[in-house]
Amino acid sequence: MRKSVLILGAGSDVARALARELAQAGYDLQLAGRKVEELAKDARDLEIRFGIQSRALYFDALDLDTHQSFYEALKPRPMGVVAAFGLLGEEDLARHNQQEWLRIIHTNYTGCVSILTIAANNLEQSGEGFIVGISSVAGDRGRAANYVYGSAKAGLSAFLSGLRNRLHKRGVRVITVKPGFIKTKMTRELDLPPRLTASPEEAATDIFRAISKRKDVIYTRWIWRWIMLVIRNIPERVFKRLSI
Ligand SMILES: NC(=O)c1ccc[n+]([C@@H]2O[C@H](COP(=O)([O-])OP(=O)(O)OC[C@H]3O[C@@H](n4cnc5c(N)ncnc54)[C@H](OP(=O)(O)O)[C@@H]3O)[C@@H](O)[C@H]2O)c1
């Protein structure tokens, strides 16, 4: 039987690169996001290039009330689900503006919990499959520069860890992806250090390998695992004085 993967936030640069990897490996794809017309073009392109079946679907992570019916309408039910959507937001604005911090938290945390809870319950019944959640190194330690976003990603990492613990016995794998820097639409305004910055294609290859090799948690680029080990271990009395 053909295997279908659902990609949520499929317009993300990382998600688009991952879609190509998955299509090349023969997975059919359901591309979900807010810009359906653009996703439909991607779906057609993937079908022509890789001979798979693909289609585009409307999905808004913030529209929680629609998540159950969205998932129930999927045909076929996916055996893999990738949550790639995310929002860096404007941290300075979030310090004063309730709408902004709510948008950041609901996109990166609540929206993910909502749709992945539905996906998890469904996959649990079938007794196989995988869930990929794209979190961030920003969730490993709160920093002045992006602690609202970081706290949402920290919540997401904890959620995925618990989900993995729950679903391991049921044959469903849960993979947490913690990117450092990736050169995408999200970071186009930022001046990123080249040695620590992955391309979307490099991040996608790391994610695809994690799915194939049954990994639990990966950092991309891998060096971030060690960078964050150091950063997590800086004593709070020192950390609070730093600007990193
Ligand atoms: N780039 C980095 O350095 C970096 C580092 C750590 C973690 N990450 C994480 O990696 C993931 C992929 O991000 P990216 O770097 O590829 O950024 P991106 O190209 O900006 O993609 C983000 C995607 O999220 C979608 N999205 C935002 N809000 C949504 C909503 N309410 N409903 C549905 N989709 C929504 C956007 O869709 P629209 O096009 O409709 O806005 C966009 O396609 C994200 O979870 C991000 O937090 C990225």
The ligand as an SDF file (V2000), in Angstrom:
LIG
                    3D

 48 52  0  0  0  0  0  0  0  0999 V2000
   14.8330   29.2480   10.3750 N   0  0  0  0  0  0  0  0  0  0  0  0
   15.4130   29.0150   11.5380 C   0  0  0  0  0  0  0  0  0  0  0  0
   16.5510   29.4840   11.8250 O   0  0  0  0  0  0  0  0  0  0  0  0
   14.7120   28.1380   12.5550 C   0  0  0  0  0  0  0  0  0  0  0  0
   15.3970   27.8710   13.7590 C   0  0  0  0  0  0  0  0  0  0  0  0
   14.7810   27.0720   14.7150 C   0  0  0  0  0  0  0  0  0  0  0  0
   13.5320   26.5380   14.4690 C   0  0  0  0  0  0  0  0  0  0  0  0
   12.8930   26.8250   13.2890 N   0  0  0  0  0  0  0  0  0  0  0  0
   11.5620   26.2290   13.0870 C   0  0  0  0  0  0  0  0  0  0  0  0
   11.5590   25.5380   11.8560 O   0  0  0  0  0  0  0  0  0  0  0  0
   10.2060   25.4670   11.3620 C   0  0  0  0  0  0  0  0  0  0  0  0
   10.1970   25.8260    9.8900 C   0  0  0  0  0  0  0  0  0  0  0  0
   10.4790   27.2180    9.7720 O   0  0  0  0  0  0  0  0  0  0  0  0
   11.2460   27.8750    8.5280 P   0  0  0  0  0  0  0  0  0  0  0  0
   12.5680   28.3290    9.0300 O   0  0  0  0  0  0  0  0  0  0  0  0
   11.1680   26.9720    7.3470 O   0  0  0  0  0  0  0  0  0  0  0  0
   10.4000   29.1900    8.3360 O   0  0  0  0  0  0  0  0  0  0  0  0
    9.3930   29.7020    7.2050 P   0  0  0  0  0  0  0  0  0  0  0  0
    9.9380   29.4190    5.8380 O   0  0  0  0  0  0  0  0  0  0  0  0
    9.1300   31.1270    7.5850 O   0  0  0  0  0  0  0  0  0  0  0  0
    8.0990   28.8160    7.4230 O   0  0  0  0  0  0  0  0  0  0  0  0
    7.1980   29.0070    8.4640 C   0  0  0  0  0  0  0  0  0  0  0  0
    5.8870   28.4560    7.9630 C   0  0  0  0  0  0  0  0  0  0  0  0
    4.9500   28.4390    9.0340 O   0  0  0  0  0  0  0  0  0  0  0  0
    3.7010   28.7230    8.4540 C   0  0  0  0  0  0  0  0  0  0  0  0
    2.7420   29.2320    9.4320 N   0  0  0  0  0  0  0  0  0  0  0  0
    2.8750   30.2700   10.2840 C   0  0  0  0  0  0  0  0  0  0  0  0
    1.7370   30.4480   10.9690 N   0  0  0  0  0  0  0  0  0  0  0  0
    0.8680   29.4980   10.5280 C   0  0  0  0  0  0  0  0  0  0  0  0
   -0.4710   29.1780   10.8410 C   0  0  0  0  0  0  0  0  0  0  0  0
   -1.1830   29.8730   11.7450 N   0  0  0  0  0  0  0  0  0  0  0  0
   -1.0510   28.1270   10.2050 N   0  0  0  0  0  0  0  0  0  0  0  0
   -0.3870   27.4310    9.2820 C   0  0  0  0  0  0  0  0  0  0  0  0
    0.8880   27.6860    8.9220 N   0  0  0  0  0  0  0  0  0  0  0  0
    1.4990   28.7160    9.5450 C   0  0  0  0  0  0  0  0  0  0  0  0
    3.9910   29.7960    7.4200 C   0  0  0  0  0  0  0  0  0  0  0  0
    2.9040   29.8230    6.5170 O   0  0  0  0  0  0  0  0  0  0  0  0
    2.4810   31.1500    5.7040 P   0  0  0  0  0  0  0  0  0  0  0  0
    3.3380   31.0920    4.4820 O   0  0  0  0  0  0  0  0  0  0  0  0
    1.0280   30.9380    5.4700 O   0  0  0  0  0  0  0  0  0  0  0  0
    2.7930   32.3250    6.5940 O   0  0  0  0  0  0  0  0  0  0  0  0
    5.2760   29.2670    6.8230 C   0  0  0  0  0  0  0  0  0  0  0  0
    5.0230   28.4370    5.7280 O   0  0  0  0  0  0  0  0  0  0  0  0
    9.3860   26.3900   12.2460 C   0  0  0  0  0  0  0  0  0  0  0  0
    8.7030   25.6220   13.2290 O   0  0  0  0  0  0  0  0  0  0  0  0
   10.4460   27.2470   12.9400 C   0  0  0  0  0  0  0  0  0  0  0  0
    9.9810   27.7260   14.1930 O   0  0  0  0  0  0  0  0  0  0  0  0
   13.4540   27.6030   12.3280 C   0  0  0  0  0  0  0  0  0  0  0  0
  1  2  1  0
  2  3  2  0
  2  4  1  0
  4  5  1  0
  4 48  2  0
  5  6  2  0
  6  7  1  0
  7  8  2  0
  8  9  1  0
  8 48  1  0
  9 10  1  0
  9 46  1  0
 10 11  1  0
 11 12  1  0
 11 44  1  0
 12 13  1  0
 13 14  1  0
 14 15  2  0
 14 16  1  0
 14 17  1  0
 17 18  1  0
 18 19  2  0
 18 20  1  0
 18 21  1  0
 21 22  1  0
 22 23  1  0
 23 24  1  0
 23 42  1  0
 24 25  1  0
 25 26  1  0
 25 36  1  0
 26 27  1  0
 26 35  1  0
 27 28  2  0
 28 29  1  0
 29 30  1  0
 29 35  2  0
 30 31  1  0
 30 32  2  0
 32 33  1  0
 33 34  2  0
 34 35  1  0
 36 37  1  0
 36 42  1  0
 37 38  1  0
 38 39  2  0
 38 40  1  0
 38 41  1  0
 42 43  1  0
 44 45  1  0
 44 46  1  0
 46 47  1  0
M  CHG  2   8   1  16  -1
M  END
$$$$
